[in-house]
Amino acid sequence: MKEVRIRVRIRFVDWERSEVHRIQNFGEDLWRSFRDNNRIQIDLGEIDRAVDEITFLVRDTFLKRSLPEVHRLLKVHFMETEAVIETEPA
């Protein structure tokens, strides 16, 4: 079976209100959660440059298990109403 990568895009709708440092703090926590998982590819450098969105790649078989962690961290950072999560084949 062929491995399929899915791009997960976390887009901050009103990023100026969210403030860049909050987005980057959320991204760093997301990176910490996924850094040891070989089914997810997330780049800390991209997170450090993030302004209005954060993206990462995940194996299609692990997508449903990775999204609850994204939602949990958005809630921890009080950003669950400020972000839209989109997925697409990479």
N, C-alpha and C positions, 0 to 999 in steps of 0.2 A: 504494500500500500504506500502510495506517495505521500510524503509529508507536505502539508499545506500550511503556510504561514499566514496569519491574520494580522493586519495592522489595526491596533487599537488607538484611537485618537481621542484624547480628553481635551475638549475645546471649552475654554472659559468664555462664556457669552459676553459678559461685561468685564473684561479683564482689567480695565482701569480701576473699577470699583474693587475687584478682588486683590489688587496690588501685586506686583511682581514678586515681592519677597514671600508672600503667602503661597503663590503658585509654586515657587521654587522649593519652599519648605515641604509642601505636599509632595512634590516630585522626588525630593530626597528621601522621604519616608517610603514612597512607592519603590524607589530603587533599592532601599534597604530590605524591603519585603521580598523582592524578586531577584536580588543579585546572585544568590546561590542556586537558583533554579535554572537548569539548562534548557527548559522548555520555553523560557522567556528571554528575549533580548532587549535590554533597556540600557540606554547610554547616559551616564551621569553628566557627560559634557553637554549633551543636548538639553538636559534638565537645567543645568546652570545657565544656559542661554535662553531658556523658555520665557516667553512674554505672554502669549495668549493660548498656547496649547502644548500638550505633552503627548508624544507618541511612543509606542513600543510594539515589538513584534512578539507574537505568541503562537505556539503550535495550535492548530485547530482543535486537537483533542483535549487541550488544556484550557481553552477559552472560557468555558462555563465555570471552571473552578477559579480562574483568575479574576473575573469581574466582581465577585463579592468582596474581594480584598480592595479593589479600587473603590467600590462604594463605601466600604468601612472607613477607609482613609479619608475620603471626601467628607464623611460625617464627622470624623475626629477633628478635621480642620475647619469644620463649620462651613463647608463649601458645597454641600450636596445640591443646593438649589442654583449654584452659579456655574455648573459644568454640564456639558452634554457629552455623552460617550458614544462614539461612532466606531463601527467596525467595517473593515473591507479587506478583501484578499490583497496580500502584499505582492 
